[in-house]
Amino acid sequence: MIDESRVANEQPTVGEWASAGTQVLPPEQRHGVLERMVTARWPVALVVAGCLVGAWQLMGALGRLPVYVLSPAEVVSAVWSYLTDGTLSEAAVVSLRRLAVGFAIGAGLGVTLGLLAGVVPLFHAVIDPLVSFTFPLPKIALFPPIALWLGFSDRAIWLVIALACFYPSFINAVAGTRGIDRHHLWVAGNLTAGHWRTFWQVVFPAALPRLLVGVRISLALSFVMVFATEAISSRPGLGSVIVESYQFLRYDRMYAAIAVLAVLGLIADRLLVWIARSGTRGHDIAAVGRG
């Protein structure tokens, strides 16, 4: 007699079938193929990026770029020059400090309240309409009234960044918590596990992959908001350096600041992905690990 559950478990998922090609491979071979394809993804991406940068540099060498567009070599030279003289290094430290404070407050509150709303139906019923009403509002639009209250200070920038980071973290924390398989909770209840133990040993681990997706989105938004707030307030930082360089036609410094901001964002994102993978081994974190 055929064991139907075993046959079902051995069937490839849609993602595995698409990754391995139209040929259905045995389970023991499938993992090796996927591993090689994932490993080969970065070389392919680097080759494509290298071709684009090479074409960009070639156009610059041939004099085909507008005066306001620098070649990659000129951008790298400008980055090195403004980092060594302290112009960008000091601005980067200031921006990262503001970003870290706002991100920690917003993502921390979003995760905490999201988990609470996911496990307490009454709290979810109270806070969900408020979140749904305010979520579509562009958070940068709140910066002028907040600045009237707190002035164009770091506290105002922290608050705007925190507001932007709160919503993705909250929404994904709620979705991850409420999307848990109820059978896991029934099993925990049958084993006489208390509410606190059930939360930490069942609910939180199951919600963690989706929760980290929201935190990653919040991190990206924190970089967007720190630029926008610094550009509007003219407070020292990478955002104000970019805007002032544009206004005074200092295109080398403008591109250098943009490049530094981009590299810092990439490093922060990769660091968060590494932490997410380390903390969620055995879970499906495809949405966290890509990009």
C-alpha positions, 0 to 999 in steps of 0.5 A: 500500500502506498504511503500517501503522506510520504509521497506528498512530503516528497513532492517539490514545492512551487519554489523548488520546482521553479528553482531546479527547472522543469525536471523534478529531482529527488529530494537528496539532489534537490538541496544541492542544486538549490545551494549551488544556484544560491551560491552562484547568484552573487557572481552573476549579480557582480558581473551585471553590476560590473558591466553597468559600471564599466559602461558608465566609466567608458562614457565618462572617459569618452566625454559623453556624460553631462557635466552634472554626472560624474564617472565612477572613478570621480565619485570614488575619488570624491568619497576618499577626499571628503572622508579623509578631510572629515567632511563626510565622516563627521556628517555620517556619524551624526546621521547614523546617530539620529537614525539609530535612535529613531529606528530603535524607538520606532521599531522597538515600539512597533514590535512590542505593541504588534506582538501585544495586539496579536495575542490580546484581541481587545488591544488589537480591536482598540489600536488597529483602527488608529493604525489603519487611519494613520498608516497611509499618511506620509510621515514626512508631512508631520515634520513641520508641525513636529518642528513647531513643537520641538523645533528643528532639533534632533528630538524632532528628527528622532520622532519622525524617523520613529513614526516611519519605522513604527508602522511596518514593524507593528503591522508585520508583528501583528500579521506574524502573531495572528498567522500562527497555526492554531494547532501549535497553541492547542498542543501547548494548551494540552501540555498545560503550558501557561500563557507566558511560556506559550508566548515565548516558546510557541508564539514568538518563535513562530512570528519571528520570521515575519516580524523581522521582515517588518524590522528590515523595512523599517531600517530602510525607511529610517535611511530615507527619513534621516535624509529627508529630515536633514534636508528640510531642517538643514541640520548637519548630516549627510542629508544637508550635505547632499542638498547644500552641494546641489544648491552650490553646484558641488556635484562631486561632494553631492555624489560622494555623500550619496555614495556614503549613504548608500554604502551605509544602508547596504552594510546595515541591511546585510548586518540585519539579514545576518542577524535574522538568519542566525536567529531564525535557523530552521524557519522560512525567512526567504523574505528576510534573506533576499535582496 
